[in-house]
Amino acid sequence: MLKHHVIEGLIAAPFTPFKQDYTLNLTMIEGEAERLIRNGVNGAFVCGTTGEGASLSVRERKWIAEKWCALCPQGFKVFVHVGHNSLEAAKELARHARKNGAWAIAACAPSFFKPSSIQELMTICHDIADSAPDLHFYYYHFPLLTGVDFSPVEFVRLARESIPNFAGIKFTDANIATFRCLLNVSEGHLNILFGRDEILHSGLVFGATAAVGSSYNAFAPLFSKLILAFKNHDQQQALFFTDIAIAMFDIYGCGKWPPLAAKKAVMKMIGKDFGPVRLPIRALSRNEEIELEKQLYETGAMDYLSQ
């Protein structure tokens, strides 16, 4: 059994950098860890949803994981998402993450041929976790995208008995009551990572100590201020920053533009051009980028950009 480490603060979900021909631009990763740390971020969750992991080949995911693991300073936690519709590919990615010094691995449920029971899901996760037994393993619960929505509370109960290196759940769901139940059932021995940026304040109220999200790439100062206000029991300030986060997310997270394309466009606004998104995600036009920036300025969010 691995020693439990309490994770706190913000964990960014980095974007995968592409050149204009959609090949990887690995040089963009250099310096990203230092920039994130400078802006109050404590780790990176790579090759997940924000990193377009499902649109990458196994080889590309290995290259990205290698780069992040090699460049990150000690103390900066690198979570490598290894989930895949192919169990064998997921196990291969887990072994690779272990070899290259990742701090943890995570896996979402297969989303094409879906597990038909929580026991099947447990077997899949056990086999992936067992491929890197000395790394912390996190189950990535994201039912909106995977279509797999077995009780994460029951998953925790089962995983604590059957997966020796089980360390917690990345919880990307708006069901705050379930999130609280997860914290209760974990009894302080697991990390339940909150994965909904726009309602982070609710997560904090319900007991979250750490959060993983795409917004922490560009707007870490905003969320750091929210966390600080919450810790200082300044409800008015915490709600002030929450209102900005919700307005911001309504524009680039669930508005009229593809969220990942919009979020990559925001990175260009801070001088970090991670390139286009891959199909089937649609890229924003230049006019759409201009309109996006205008709307974000109106929310006040642009006053809290990372540097």
C-alpha positions in Angstrom: 0.0 0.0 0.0 1.4 3.4 -1.0 1.7 6.1 1.6 -1.2 8.6 1.4 -0.3 12.1 0.4 -2.8 14.9 0.9 -3.0 17.0 -2.3 -3.9 20.6 -1.9 -4.5 23.6 -4.2 -4.8 23.8 -8.0 -3.7 21.1 -10.5 -3.8 22.4 -14.1 -5.0 20.2 -17.0 -2.5 21.4 -19.7 -3.3 21.7 -23.4 -1.5 19.6 -25.9 0.5 21.9 -28.2 0.2 21.4 -31.9 1.9 23.0 -34.9 -0.3 24.3 -37.7 -0.1 20.9 -39.4 -1.5 19.3 -36.3 1.7 17.5 -35.4 3.0 17.8 -31.8 4.9 20.9 -30.8 6.8 19.5 -27.8 9.0 22.6 -27.4 5.9 24.5 -26.1 5.9 22.3 -23.0 9.3 23.6 -21.9 8.8 26.2 -19.2 5.1 25.5 -18.7 5.7 23.8 -15.3 7.7 26.8 -14.1 5.0 29.2 -15.4 2.3 27.2 -13.7 4.2 27.1 -10.4 4.8 30.9 -10.7 1.0 31.3 -10.9 0.3 29.1 -7.8 -0.4 25.7 -9.5 0.9 22.6 -7.8 0.7 20.0 -10.5 -0.4 19.0 -14.0 -2.9 16.4 -15.2 -1.7 15.6 -18.7 -3.3 13.9 -21.7 -6.8 14.1 -20.2 -9.8 15.8 -21.7 -8.2 19.3 -21.9 -5.1 17.6 -23.4 -7.2 16.0 -26.1 -5.9 12.6 -25.0 -8.6 10.8 -26.9 -7.4 12.4 -30.2 -3.8 11.4 -29.7 -2.0 8.2 -30.7 -0.3 6.1 -28.0 3.1 7.2 -29.3 2.1 10.8 -29.0 0.8 10.4 -25.5 4.1 8.8 -24.5 6.1 11.7 -25.9 4.0 14.2 -24.0 4.2 12.3 -20.8 8.0 11.9 -21.2 8.4 15.7 -21.7 6.3 16.7 -18.7 7.9 14.2 -16.4 11.4 15.2 -17.5 10.8 19.0 -17.2 8.9 19.2 -14.0 10.8 20.1 -10.8 10.7 18.1 -7.6 7.5 18.6 -5.7 5.4 19.4 -8.8 3.0 16.5 -9.2 2.5 15.1 -12.7 -0.6 13.0 -13.2 -0.6 11.1 -16.5 -4.0 10.1 -17.8 -3.6 6.6 -19.3 -7.3 5.8 -20.0 -8.0 4.3 -23.4 -10.7 2.3 -25.1 -8.1 -0.4 -25.5 -7.2 -1.9 -22.1 -3.9 -3.1 -23.5 -3.0 0.4 -24.7 -4.0 1.8 -21.2 -1.7 -0.7 -19.5 1.1 0.1 -21.9 0.7 3.8 -21.1 0.7 3.1 -17.4 3.9 1.2 -17.6 5.4 4.0 -19.6 4.3 6.6 -17.1 5.9 4.5 -14.3 9.2 4.2 -16.3 9.4 8.0 -16.8 8.8 9.0 -13.3 5.2 10.2 -13.2 3.8 10.9 -9.7 0.4 9.3 -10.5 -1.7 7.8 -13.2 -5.4 8.2 -13.9 -7.9 6.4 -16.1 -11.4 7.2 -17.2 -13.8 4.4 -18.2 -13.8 3.0 -21.7 -16.4 5.0 -23.6 -17.0 3.0 -26.8 -17.5 -0.5 -25.6 -18.6 0.4 -22.1 -18.3 -1.8 -19.0 -21.7 -3.2 -18.2 -21.3 -3.3 -14.4 -19.2 -1.7 -11.8 -17.4 -5.0 -11.3 -16.3 -4.9 -14.9 -15.1 -1.3 -14.4 -13.3 -2.4 -11.3 -11.5 -5.2 -13.2 -10.4 -2.7 -15.9 -9.1 -0.2 -13.4 -7.3 -3.0 -11.4 -5.5 -4.2 -14.5 -4.4 -0.6 -15.4 -3.3 0.2 -11.8 -1.5 -3.1 -11.5 0.6 -2.2 -14.5 2.2 0.6 -12.4 1.9 -0.7 -8.9 4.2 1.8 -7.3 2.3 4.8 -8.7 -0.8 6.4 -7.2 -3.9 5.4 -9.2 -6.9 7.7 -9.7 -10.2 6.8 -11.3 -11.3 9.7 -13.6 -15.1 10.0 -13.1 -16.5 12.0 -16.0 -19.9 10.5 -16.9 -21.0 13.4 -19.1 -18.3 12.4 -21.7 -17.8 8.7 -21.1 -21.4 7.8 -20.6 -20.3 5.5 -17.7 -22.0 6.6 -14.5 -21.7 3.9 -11.9 -21.8 5.1 -8.3 -18.3 6.6 -7.6 -19.1 6.0 -3.9 -19.5 2.3 -4.5 -16.4 2.4 -6.7 -14.4 3.8 -3.7 -15.6 1.1 -1.4 -14.7 -1.7 -3.9 -11.4 -0.1 -5.0 -10.0 0.3 -1.5 -10.3 -3.5 -1.1 -9.1 -4.6 -4.6 -6.6 -1.9 -5.9 -3.6 -1.6 -3.6 -2.4 1.7 -5.1 -5.8 3.3 -5.4 -5.3 6.9 -4.3 -8.6 8.6 -5.1 -10.9 10.0 -7.8 -10.8 12.9 -10.2 -14.4 13.9 -9.8 -15.7 15.8 -12.9 -19.4 16.0 -12.1 -21.8 18.7 -10.9 -23.4 16.4 -8.3 -22.0 18.1 -5.2 -23.9 15.8 -2.8 -22.1 12.8 -4.3 -18.8 14.6 -4.0 -19.5 15.1 -0.3 -20.3 11.4 0.1 -17.0 10.5 -1.6 -15.1 12.6 1.0 -17.0 10.9 3.8 -16.4 7.3 2.5 -12.7 8.0 1.9 -12.3 8.8 5.6 -9.3 11.0 4.9 -7.3 8.2 3.3 -7.9 9.2 -0.4 -7.8 12.4 -2.5 -11.1 13.4 -4.1 -10.0 15.9 -6.7 -12.7 18.4 -7.6 -13.0 18.8 -11.4 -15.6 21.5 -12.1 -13.8 24.8 -12.3 -16.9 27.1 -12.4 -18.3 25.7 -9.1 -15.0 25.4 -7.2 -16.5 27.5 -4.4 -19.2 24.9 -3.8 -16.5 22.2 -3.8 -14.6 24.1 -1.2 -17.7 24.4 1.0 -18.3 20.7 0.7 -14.7 19.9 1.7 -12.5 19.9 -1.4 -8.8 20.4 -0.7 -7.6 20.2 -4.4 -9.0 20.8 -7.8 -8.0 19.8 -11.3 -9.1 21.9 -14.3 -8.4 23.6 -17.6 -9.1 27.1 -16.3 -6.1 27.0 -14.0 -3.8 27.3 -17.1 -4.9 30.9 -17.9 -6.8 32.0 -14.8 -4.9 30.5 -11.8 -4.7 33.9 -10.0 -8.5 34.2 -10.0 -9.0 30.8 -8.5 -6.1 31.2 -6.0 -7.8 34.4 -4.8 -11.1 32.5 -4.5 -9.4 29.8 -2.4 -7.7 32.4 -0.2 -10.9 34.3 0.4 -12.6 31.0 1.4 -9.8 30.1 3.8 -10.1 33.6 5.3 -13.8 33.2 5.8 -14.5 36.1 3.5 -17.7 34.9 2.0 -18.3 38.2 0.1 -14.9 38.0 -1.7 -15.3 34.3 -2.4 -18.6 34.8 -4.0 -17.2 37.8 -6.0 -14.6 35.6 -7.6 -17.1 32.8 -8.0 -19.4 35.1 -10.0 -16.5 36.0 -12.3 -15.7 32.3 -12.8 -19.2 31.3 -13.6 -19.6 34.2 -16.1 -16.3 33.3 -17.7 -17.2 29.6 -17.9 -20.6 30.4 -19.4 -18.7 32.1 -22.3 -15.9 29.7 -23.0 -16.9 26.5 -21.2 -20.4 25.9 -22.4 -21.3 28.8 -24.8 -21.6 28.9 -28.5 -18.0 27.9 -29.2 -16.3 24.6 -28.7 -14.9 24.8 -25.1 -11.4 23.4 -25.9 -11.0 25.6 -28.9 -12.1 28.7 -26.9 -9.8 27.8 -24.0 -6.8 27.4 -26.4 -7.7 30.8 -27.8 -7.4 32.3 -24.4 -3.9 30.9 -24.0 -3.0 32.8 -27.2 -4.1 36.0 -25.4 -1.4 35.5 -22.7 1.2 34.8 -25.3 1.1 31.0 -25.1 -0.1 29.7 -28.5 -0.7 26.0 -28.2 -1.8 25.8 -31.8 -5.1 24.5 -33.2 -7.4 21.8 -31.8 -7.7 18.5 -33.7 -10.8 17.3 -35.4 -13.5 16.5 -34.6 -13.3 19.7 -32.5 -13.9 22.8 -34.5 -11.3 25.7 -34.4 -12.4 29.3 -33.8 -12.1 31.8 -36.6 -10.1 35.0 -36.0 -13.4 37.0 -35.7 -14.6 34.5 -33.1 -11.4 34.9 -31.1 -11.9 38.6 -31.1 -15.5 38.3 -29.9 -14.4 35.8 -27.2 -11.8 38.2 -25.8 -14.3 41.1 -25.8 -16.8 39.0 -23.9 -14.3 37.8 -21.4 -13.1 41.4 -20.7 -16.7 42.2 -19.8 -16.8 39.6 -17.1 -13.7 41.0 -15.4 -11.9 37.7 -15.8 -9.1 39.2 -17.9 -7.9 41.1 -14.8 -6.8 37.7 -13.3 -4.8 36.2 -16.2 -1.7 34.1 -15.5 1.6 35.5 -16.6 
